[in-house]
């Protein structure tokens, strides 16, 4: 069988991209929950109980908050040459 090559060490760019991917997934989940649980019952003739809509709203809020928390862990970008010259 073929062996997979060893993984390279994680760089700041790898960590940044993974965090952005996780935050994007959380935001997509939040939008799906909000759309399916809160907005769609307003347009369709669905008899969704209010507590299901409230649960969807809170789950979407938690997911959106998780996305914002993940983005806080992005490493700081190194200053560009132009910014270094201006200092």
C-alpha positions as a Markdown table, in Angstrom:
| # | Residue | x | y | z |
|---|---|---|---|---|
| 1 | Unk | 0.0 | 0.0 | 0.0 |
| 2 | Unk | 0.9 | 3.6 | -0.4 |
| 3 | Unk | 1.9 | 5.5 | 2.7 |
| 4 | Unk | 0.8 | 9.1 | 3.1 |
| 5 | Unk | 3.5 | 11.7 | 3.5 |
| 6 | Unk | 3.9 | 13.2 | 6.9 |
| 7 | Unk | 1.9 | 16.3 | 7.6 |
| 8 | Unk | 3.8 | 19.6 | 7.6 |
| 9 | Unk | 3.8 | 21.6 | 10.9 |
| 10 | Unk | 0.9 | 24.0 | 11.4 |
| 11 | Unk | 1.7 | 27.5 | 10.4 |
| 12 | Unk | -0.2 | 30.6 | 11.4 |
| 13 | Unk | -1.9 | 30.5 | 7.9 |
| 14 | Unk | -3.1 | 27.0 | 8.5 |
| 15 | Unk | -4.6 | 28.0 | 11.9 |
| 16 | Unk | -6.2 | 31.1 | 10.4 |
| 17 | Unk | -7.8 | 29.1 | 7.6 |
| 18 | Unk | -9.1 | 26.4 | 10.0 |
| 19 | Unk | -10.6 | 29.1 | 12.3 |
| 20 | Unk | -12.2 | 30.9 | 9.4 |
| 21 | Unk | -13.7 | 27.6 | 8.1 |
| 22 | Unk | -15.1 | 26.8 | 11.6 |
| 23 | Unk | -16.6 | 30.3 | 11.9 |
| 24 | Unk | -18.1 | 30.1 | 8.5 |
| 25 | Unk | -19.7 | 26.7 | 9.4 |
| 26 | Unk | -21.2 | 28.2 | 12.6 |
| 27 | Unk | -22.6 | 31.1 | 10.7 |
| 28 | Unk | -24.1 | 28.9 | 8.0 |
| 29 | Unk | -25.7 | 26.8 | 10.8 |
| 30 | Unk | -27.1 | 29.9 | 12.4 |
| 31 | Unk | -28.6 | 31.2 | 9.2 |
| 32 | Unk | -30.2 | 27.8 | 8.5 |
| 33 | Unk | -31.7 | 27.5 | 12.0 |
| 34 | Unk | -33.0 | 31.1 | 11.9 |
| 35 | Unk | -34.5 | 30.7 | 8.4 |
| 36 | Unk | -36.0 | 27.3 | 9.1 |
| 37 | Unk | -37.2 | 27.9 | 12.6 |
| 38 | Unk | -38.2 | 31.6 | 12.7 |
| 39 | Unk | -38.7 | 33.0 | 9.2 |
| 40 | Unk | -40.3 | 30.1 | 7.2 |
| 41 | Unk | -43.2 | 29.6 | 9.6 |
| 42 | Unk | -44.1 | 33.3 | 9.0 |
| 43 | Unk | -44.6 | 32.6 | 5.2 |
| 44 | Unk | -45.9 | 29.1 | 5.1 |
| 45 | Unk | -49.1 | 27.7 | 6.6 |
| 46 | Unk | -47.1 | 25.8 | 9.2 |
| 47 | Unk | -48.5 | 25.6 | 12.7 |
| 48 | Unk | -45.1 | 25.7 | 14.4 |
| 49 | Unk | -45.4 | 26.1 | 18.2 |
| 50 | Unk | -43.8 | 29.3 | 19.6 |
| 51 | Unk | -41.4 | 27.4 | 21.7 |
| 52 | Unk | -39.9 | 25.6 | 18.7 |
| 53 | Unk | -39.4 | 29.0 | 17.1 |
| 54 | Unk | -37.9 | 30.3 | 20.3 |
| 55 | Unk | -35.6 | 27.3 | 20.5 |
| 56 | Unk | -34.4 | 27.8 | 16.9 |
| 57 | Unk | -33.8 | 31.5 | 17.6 |
| 58 | Unk | -31.6 | 30.7 | 20.7 |
| 59 | Unk | -29.7 | 27.9 | 18.9 |
| 60 | Unk | -29.0 | 30.3 | 16.0 |
| 61 | Unk | -27.9 | 32.9 | 18.5 |
| 62 | Unk | -25.5 | 30.5 | 20.2 |
| 63 | Unk | -24.1 | 29.3 | 16.8 |
| 64 | Unk | -23.5 | 32.9 | 15.7 |
| 65 | Unk | -21.8 | 33.7 | 19.0 |
| 66 | Unk | -19.6 | 30.7 | 18.6 |
| 67 | Unk | -18.6 | 32.0 | 15.2 |
| 68 | Unk | -17.6 | 35.4 | 16.6 |
| 69 | Unk | -15.7 | 33.7 | 19.4 |
| 70 | Unk | -13.7 | 31.6 | 16.9 |
| 71 | Unk | -12.8 | 34.7 | 14.9 |
| 72 | Unk | -11.3 | 36.3 | 18.0 |
| 73 | Unk | -8.6 | 33.6 | 18.1 |
| 74 | Unk | -7.2 | 34.5 | 14.7 |
| 75 | Unk | -3.5 | 35.4 | 15.0 |
| 76 | Unk | -2.6 | 39.0 | 14.5 |
| 77 | Unk | -1.3 | 39.7 | 11.0 |
| 78 | Unk | 2.3 | 40.9 | 10.7 |
| 79 | Unk | 2.4 | 44.6 | 9.8 |
| 80 | Unk | 3.1 | 45.3 | 6.2 |
| 81 | Unk | 6.3 | 47.1 | 5.0 |
| 82 | Unk | 4.2 | 50.3 | 4.4 |
| 83 | Unk | 2.9 | 50.3 | 8.0 |
| 84 | Unk | 6.5 | 49.7 | 9.3 |
| 85 | Unk | 7.8 | 52.6 | 7.4 |
| 86 | Unk | 5.1 | 55.0 | 8.6 |
| 87 | Unk | 5.9 | 54.2 | 12.3 |
